[in-house]
Amino acid sequence: MRSPTFALQRQAAYNGDGVRVGKTIGAATTEYLVDLAATLPVVISDTDAVYLYGLDIIAQQLG
């Protein structure tokens, strides 16, 4: 007997400048806050935490 295989749908969202601003995997959606004034946009994401960066880390939210 074979065990069923489940595939999660993955989508990415980009703004008009081509910067990734979000993703959806299955039913979980992650939105990114991106500082476009920075030299290079920096996005840090984790499944259990959200980080807000400017020139350095500004805030962290766990869970």
N, C-alpha and C positions, 0 to 999 in steps of 0.2 A: 504494500500500500504506500502510495506517495503522499507526503504531507503537502498541503496547499501552499502555493507561493503567492505572496501578496506584494504588489508593487505600489509604492507610494508615489503619488503625483508630485512633481517638483515644478515650481514656477519662480521666476525672478522678476522683480519690477525695477524699472530704470526711469530716471527723470529725463528731461529733454536734452541734457548734456551727456547722457550715456553713463551717469553714475548710478550704481546699484543702490536703491533705496528700500528694498524689501525682498523677502522671499516667503514662499509658502511650501511646506512639505507636509503632505497629507492634509490634516485639518489645522495644523499649527502655522500661524502667520507671524513673521518677525518683521518689524518695520525699523529702519535705520534712520537715525538723525545724523546728518552729514554736514560738517562745517565746510562749505564751499569756498570760504575765504582763505582757508589753509592752503599751503603750497600744494600738497597732495591730499585729497579727501581721505580721512582715516575712519574706518568702520571696524569696530570690535564687537563681536557678538559671541554669546555662549548660550547653551541651552538653559542654564540656571541663573544667569546673571545678565544685566544690561549695563554697559559702560557708556559714559558720555565724555568725549574728548574734545578739547580745544587745542591749545598748544601743549597741554598736559592733561592728565585725567582730571575731570571736573566732578564727576559723580559716579557712584556704583550702586546698583539696586540688585540685591540677591533674591532669588526665588521668584 
